[in-house]
Amino acid sequence: MKDKAYKVLAKQLDISNKKAKELIDRGLVYVGDRKVQIARGEIDVKTKFRVKKVEKPQVIYEDEKVLAINKPAHITSEEIKQDSGYELLHRLDKETSGVLLLAKDKEFRKKAIEEFRNQRVYKEYVAWVEGIIAEPFEIDLPILTIKKNGKAKSRISRSKGQPALTIVEPLEIHGKKTKIKAIIKTGRTHQIRVHLARSGHPILGDVFYGGKPWSRIMLHAKKIELLDYSFEAPEPQDFIIR
């Protein structure tokens, strides 16, 4: 006998259907090592689920102008904004962890946005990707982003895309996977994800852009330098791959 995954989960955990669907949509629900991708997908009613715990956001730094948060995976940037009451200076995808900046002061926010707009912000990420990368390389390909029904998807478009440059450097090789550092000179939507996928090395867990299933999209915003500030978020525990 089968039923929708979120309904089976709700009965198993004795929670509402809405809460169960939210857990699946966040990417927190597993059957064994396989993530449940579609809340409305049919599944055996005897299925046993495992629900991953979400870490709490941690304050990296705070003063009268800026709040720097180490955002855990599975929490949206908008949720951080709502909880803090401050304005976002940029966004991280839901499954991307790392440094997230919010402005507490209007004048500082204005200056910071100008720095982002003029590409004067240093942004360094780490990621685990498929395949072996032995040498540093650059990806200089324009990106076009299309938004539909509140969701964004990007692709390479030489005719319509905006300039995008990603610098890739290998850090560690484990089997047929490589941990890389990615420095982006621009900030296009899903830039690192699209560029790495196009290079033949999609990020682990990034099934949206052709990657293999993993516990989450293995992308972490490690460091941001903005105006006179420098913020760094330590890599989360799930970045240790053995």
Secondary structure, DSSP 8 states (H G I E B T S, - for coil): -EEEHHHHHHHHHT--HHHHHHHHHTT-EEETTEE---TTSEEETT---EE------EEEEE-SSEEEEEE-TTS-HHHHHHHH-SEESS---TT-EEEEEEESSHHHHHHHHHHHHTT--EEEEEEEEES---S-EEEE--EEEEEETTEEEEEE-TTT-B--EEEEEEEEEETTEEEEEEEESS--TTHHHHHHHHTT--BTT-GGGT----SS--EEEEEEEETTEEEE----GGG---
